[in-house]
Amino acid sequence: MADNTGVLEPTEIVFELNDVSYSYLNEPPVLKNINLKVHRGEQIVILGANGSGKSTLQKILDGLIFPTAGTVKAFGCDLSEENLNDRQFSRDFRQRVGFIFQNSDAQLFSPNVWEEIAFGPLQLDLPKGGVEARVNSIIEALGLQSLKDRPPYKLSGGEKKKVAIASVLAINPEVLVLDEPTNGLDPRTQMWLVEVLIKLHQAGKTIITATHNLDIVKDIADRVIVLNEEHVIAAEGNSETILRDRELLIRVNLIGEHYHEHRHTGEDGHGHSHYHHHKH
């Protein structure tokens, strides 16, 4: 049973991590002494090379794994195994925090796209009419009408990602945690994803994205947390400061020493950066 801290209240601080470390069984730590506060409505990018511990940190935020040292609070309560074993706490938390896995196949299991998107709302015991209205409005908002009767295994990688995002948005979470969401996406779907995240942030959602894709950072981050290959936080700041710090980006293995940045203005009038890596 959850103790009296196990009631999730509306709070300004969504997550608070104190001295969090994590090791897989008998392995060296993949996260070390992470201290982090996430405020309601922030859009944060956790930036780091592959293997820096980003996915592990995301799983801790989603209560999928628990730190081997240190503490995690979500909405002012301990995000502990004990609290998540409490049905009410777990249900509240799962409704408030939506997780987009790096691999969409880990998330999709229903016979067709419509049922996939309806699965979460049905678990929340919404009235049937309410579920239908919610699913249809999400399908329309994300432009998925042509996919709604298709089985997930017949979708392309980009379509699977869209459906995985739609199925999480259907529970209307306050917080979205995305793990390497642009991996394997074509440029058009990547731009679609960035635009969806911008709209969700404008609607007041808290968005935490882990990525090593520098191209999307400016558009989807107020604040950037940089993990290095020693699995600690190497830097923290606004996206402009972090992306301008070439030495830092080289040191944490996000760019090679020979790289240049192209800026161009897209059709939407926004400037977009493209980082080109040159291996010598």
C-alpha positions as CSV (number, residue, x, y, z in Angstrom):
1,M,0.0,0.0,0.0
2,A,1.3,3.5,-0.8
3,D,2.0,5.6,2.3
4,N,0.5,9.1,2.7
5,T,3.1,10.4,0.2
6,G,1.4,8.2,-2.4
7,V,-1.2,10.7,-3.6
8,L,-0.2,12.6,-6.8
9,E,-1.0,16.2,-6.4
10,P,-0.7,19.0,-9.0
11,T,2.9,20.3,-8.5
12,E,5.2,22.8,-10.1
13,I,8.0,20.3,-10.0
14,V,7.1,17.3,-12.1
15,F,10.3,15.2,-11.5
16,E,13.0,15.6,-8.9
17,L,16.1,13.4,-9.0
18,N,18.6,13.5,-6.2
19,D,22.0,11.8,-6.6
20,V,20.5,9.1,-8.9
21,S,22.8,6.3,-10.1
22,Y,21.9,3.2,-11.9
23,S,23.9,-0.1,-12.6
24,Y,22.7,-3.1,-14.4
25,L,23.5,-6.3,-12.5
26,N,27.3,-6.4,-11.6
27,E,28.0,-3.8,-14.4
28,P,29.7,-0.4,-14.1
29,P,27.1,2.4,-13.6
30,V,25.3,3.7,-16.7
31,L,24.2,6.8,-14.8
32,K,26.1,8.5,-12.0
33,N,25.0,11.1,-9.5
34,I,22.2,12.7,-11.6
35,N,20.6,15.7,-10.0
36,L,17.7,17.1,-12.0
37,K,14.5,19.0,-11.5
38,V,11.8,19.2,-14.3
39,H,9.2,21.9,-13.9
40,R,5.7,21.8,-15.2
41,G,5.4,23.0,-18.8
42,E,9.2,22.8,-19.5
43,Q,10.5,21.3,-22.8
44,I,13.8,19.6,-22.0
45,V,16.2,17.7,-24.2
46,I,18.5,15.1,-22.7
47,L,21.4,15.2,-25.2
48,G,24.2,12.6,-25.3
49,A,26.0,10.2,-27.6
50,N,24.8,6.6,-27.9
51,G,25.6,4.7,-24.7
52,S,25.7,7.8,-22.5
53,G,22.7,6.7,-20.4
54,K,19.9,8.6,-21.9
55,S,17.5,5.7,-22.3
56,T,18.2,4.5,-18.8
57,L,17.4,8.0,-17.5
58,Q,14.1,8.0,-19.5
59,K,13.1,4.6,-18.1
60,I,13.7,5.9,-14.5
61,L,11.5,8.9,-15.2
62,D,8.8,6.5,-16.5
63,G,9.1,4.2,-13.4
64,L,10.1,1.3,-15.6
65,I,13.3,0.8,-13.6
66,F,14.4,2.2,-10.2
67,P,17.7,3.8,-9.3
68,T,20.4,1.7,-7.6
69,A,21.2,4.8,-5.5
70,G,19.5,8.1,-4.9
71,T,15.9,9.1,-5.0
72,V,13.3,10.0,-7.6
73,K,10.1,12.0,-6.9
74,A,7.3,12.5,-9.4
75,F,4.6,15.1,-8.7
76,G,6.0,15.4,-5.1
77,C,5.8,11.6,-4.3
78,D,8.4,9.0,-4.2
79,L,8.5,7.2,-7.5
80,S,9.3,3.9,-5.8
81,E,8.6,0.3,-6.6
82,E,6.4,0.2,-3.5
83,N,4.3,3.1,-4.6
84,L,3.9,1.9,-8.2
85,N,2.7,-1.5,-6.8
86,D,-0.3,0.5,-5.4
87,R,-3.0,0.4,-8.0
88,Q,-4.3,3.9,-7.5
89,F,-0.9,5.5,-7.5
90,S,0.2,3.5,-10.6
91,R,-2.9,4.3,-12.5
92,D,-2.6,8.1,-11.7
93,F,1.0,8.1,-12.6
94,R,0.5,6.1,-15.9
95,Q,-2.3,8.6,-16.9
96,R,-0.1,11.6,-16.2
97,V,3.2,10.4,-17.8
98,G,3.2,9.0,-21.4
99,F,6.3,7.2,-22.6
100,I,7.3,6.9,-26.3
101,F,9.7,4.0,-26.7
102,Q,12.6,4.2,-29.1
103,N,11.3,1.0,-30.8
104,S,7.7,1.5,-31.8
105,D,7.3,-2.3,-32.1
106,A,7.7,-2.5,-28.3
107,Q,4.5,-0.4,-28.0
108,L,2.1,-1.7,-30.7
109,F,0.1,-4.9,-30.2
110,S,-3.5,-4.4,-31.2
111,P,-5.2,-5.8,-34.3
112,N,-5.6,-2.4,-36.0
113,V,-4.6,1.2,-35.6
114,W,-8.0,2.4,-34.3
115,E,-8.0,-0.2,-31.5
116,E,-4.3,0.6,-30.7
117,I,-5.2,4.2,-30.0
118,A,-8.4,3.2,-28.1
119,F,-6.5,0.8,-25.8
120,G,-5.2,3.4,-23.3
121,P,-8.5,5.3,-22.9
122,L,-10.4,2.0,-22.4
123,Q,-8.1,1.1,-19.5
124,L,-9.1,4.5,-17.9
125,D,-12.7,3.3,-17.8
126,L,-14.0,6.2,-19.9
127,P,-17.5,5.8,-21.2
128,K,-17.5,4.1,-24.6
129,G,-18.8,7.2,-26.5
130,G,-16.0,9.3,-24.8
131,V,-13.4,6.8,-26.0
132,E,-14.7,6.9,-29.6
133,A,-14.8,10.7,-29.6
134,R,-11.2,10.9,-28.2
135,V,-9.8,8.3,-30.6
136,N,-11.4,10.0,-33.6
137,S,-10.2,13.4,-32.7
138,I,-6.6,12.2,-32.2
139,I,-6.7,10.4,-35.6
140,E,-7.9,13.6,-37.2
141,A,-5.4,15.8,-35.3
142,L,-2.5,13.7,-36.4
143,G,-3.7,13.0,-39.9
144,L,-4.0,9.2,-39.5
145,Q,-7.4,8.6,-41.1
146,S,-5.9,6.5,-43.9
147,L,-4.2,4.2,-41.4
148,K,-7.0,3.5,-38.9
149,D,-8.1,0.1,-40.2
150,R,-4.6,-1.2,-40.9
151,P,-2.8,-3.8,-38.7
152,P,0.3,-2.2,-37.1
153,Y,2.6,-4.8,-38.6
154,K,1.7,-3.6,-42.1
155,L,2.9,0.0,-41.3
156,S,6.2,1.6,-42.2
157,G,8.6,2.7,-39.5
158,G,7.4,6.3,-39.7
159,E,3.7,5.3,-39.6
160,K,4.4,3.1,-36.5
161,K,6.0,6.0,-34.7
162,K,2.9,8.2,-35.5
163,V,0.6,5.5,-34.2
164,A,2.7,5.0,-31.0
165,I,2.5,8.7,-30.4
166,A,-1.2,8.8,-31.0
167,S,-1.8,5.9,-28.6
168,V,0.1,7.8,-25.8
169,L,-1.7,11.1,-26.6
170,A,-5.0,9.3,-26.3
171,I,-4.6,9.0,-22.5
172,N,-4.0,12.8,-22.5
173,P,-0.9,12.7,-20.3
174,E,0.5,15.9,-18.7
175,V,4.1,14.8,-19.4
176,L,5.5,13.2,-22.5
177,V,8.8,11.3,-22.3
178,L,10.3,10.4,-25.7
179,D,13.3,8.2,-26.2
180,E,15.3,8.9,-29.5
181,P,12.0,9.7,-31.3
182,T,13.6,10.5,-34.6
183,N,15.6,7.3,-35.0
184,G,14.9,5.8,-38.4
185,L,12.4,8.5,-39.4
186,D,12.4,10.0,-42.9
187,P,12.8,13.9,-43.0
188,R,9.1,14.5,-43.6
189,T,8.0,12.4,-40.6
190,Q,10.8,14.0,-38.5
191,M,9.4,17.4,-39.3
192,W,5.8,16.2,-38.5
193,L,7.1,15.0,-35.1
194,V,8.8,18.3,-34.3
195,E,5.6,20.2,-35.2
196,V,3.5,17.9,-33.0
197,L,5.9,18.5,-30.1
198,I,5.8,22.2,-30.6
199,K,1.9,22.2,-30.5
200,L,1.8,20.0,-27.4
201,H,4.2,22.3,-25.6
202,Q,2.0,25.3,-26.6
203,A,-0.9,23.4,-25.1
204,G,1.0,23.2,-21.8
205,K,2.5,19.7,-21.8
206,T,5.8,19.0,-20.2
207,I,8.0,17.3,-22.8
208,I,11.3,15.4,-22.1
209,T,13.1,14.2,-25.2
210,A,16.3,12.1,-25.2
211,T,18.2,12.4,-28.5
212,H,21.6,12.6,-30.1
213,N,20.0,14.4,-33.1
214,L,21.3,18.0,-32.9
215,D,19.0,19.1,-35.8
216,I,15.8,19.1,-33.7
217,V,17.1,20.5,-30.4
218,K,16.5,24.2,-31.1
219,D,12.9,23.6,-31.9
220,I,12.0,21.4,-29.0
221,A,14.0,22.5,-26.0
222,D,14.0,25.4,-23.6
223,R,16.7,23.6,-21.6
224,V,19.3,21.0,-22.6
225,I,20.9,18.5,-20.2
226,V,24.1,17.0,-21.7
227,L,25.2,13.5,-20.6
228,N,28.8,12.5,-21.4
229,E,30.3,9.1,-21.9
230,E,31.2,8.9,-18.2
231,H,27.4,8.9,-17.6
232,V,27.3,12.1,-15.6
233,I,25.7,15.5,-16.5
234,A,28.5,17.4,-18.4
235,A,26.5,20.6,-19.0
236,E,23.1,22.2,-18.7
237,G,21.8,25.4,-20.4
238,N,19.5,26.8,-23.1
239,S,19.7,25.2,-26.5
240,E,21.5,28.1,-28.1
241,T,24.3,28.1,-25.5
242,I,24.8,24.3,-25.7
243,L,24.7,24.1,-29.5
244,R,27.2,26.9,-29.8
245,D,29.7,25.2,-27.5
246,R,31.6,23.2,-30.1
247,E,34.3,22.1,-27.6
248,L,31.6,20.6,-25.4
249,L,29.9,18.8,-28.3
250,I,33.2,17.3,-29.4
251,R,34.1,16.3,-25.9
252,V,30.8,14.4,-25.3
253,N,31.2,12.8,-28.8
254,L,28.1,14.4,-30.4
255,I,30.1,15.8,-33.3
256,G,33.4,15.0,-34.8
257,E,36.2,17.6,-34.9
258,H,35.6,18.3,-38.6
259,Y,32.0,19.5,-38.8
260,H,30.2,22.5,-40.0
261,E,26.7,23.7,-39.5
262,H,24.3,24.7,-42.3
263,R,21.4,27.0,-41.6
264,H,18.5,27.4,-43.9
265,T,15.1,28.8,-43.6
266,G,12.3,26.3,-44.2
267,E,9.0,27.0,-45.9
268,D,7.5,27.7,-42.4
269,G,9.9,30.7,-42.0
270,H,11.8,28.9,-39.2
271,G,15.6,28.6,-39.4
272,H,16.7,25.0,-39.3
273,S,20.2,23.8,-38.5
274,H,21.8,20.8,-40.1
275,Y,25.0,19.4,-38.7
276,H,27.3,17.6,-41.1
277,H,29.7,15.1,-39.7
278,H,33.0,14.4,-41.5
279,K,35.1,11.5,-40.4
280,H,38.8,11.9,-41.2
